[in-house]
Amino acid sequence: MSAKPVKPAPARRPAENPAVSYLSAERELLRHVQLRSLSALDEMYSYYGTDRA
């Protein structure tokens, strides 16, 4: 009986976390967004009602 040669398993890349690939695409879009500080009035309206369900 002759033994058949064993083929090595194909090299597989480690599985990439789908959340990482999704967020990296979004991060690329948001990289150049310039944010400004809020005025006192903007802060008042942004927090108004957040303590209520």
N, C-alpha and C positions, 0 to 999 in steps of 0.2 A: 504494500500500500504506500502510495506516495501522498504526502501531506500537501495540501494546497497552500500557496503563500497567503499570508494574512495581509490584507490591505489596511493601511492606517486610516483611521477615521479622518474625514476632512476637517480642516481647522475651522472652528466656528468663532465668530466674534462674540464677546460677551454681550448679553442682551442689554440694550440701552433702555433706561427707564423712560416710558412714553411721556411722563409729565415733564421730564427734563427737556426733551426735544420740543414739546409743545411750548413750554415757557421760554425757551431760548429764541424761538421765532418771534414771540410776542415782545421779548426784551429787545430784540433788534429793532422793532418798530418804535418802541418807546424810548430808545436811547437818546434821541435828539429833542425830546420834549422839554421845553423850558418852563419851569413852574415859577410862579410869583408868590410872594407872601400875601396872605389875606388881610384885608383891612378889617377894622373892628366891626363894621357893619356886615361884611361878608362872614366873619366868624359868628356873629349873632345869628344870622339866617341859616348858616350851615349846621349849627348845633340846636336850633329851635326844634323842639318836638322829638329829639333823639331819646329823651328820657321816658317817652310815652310809647306804649306798644301799639 
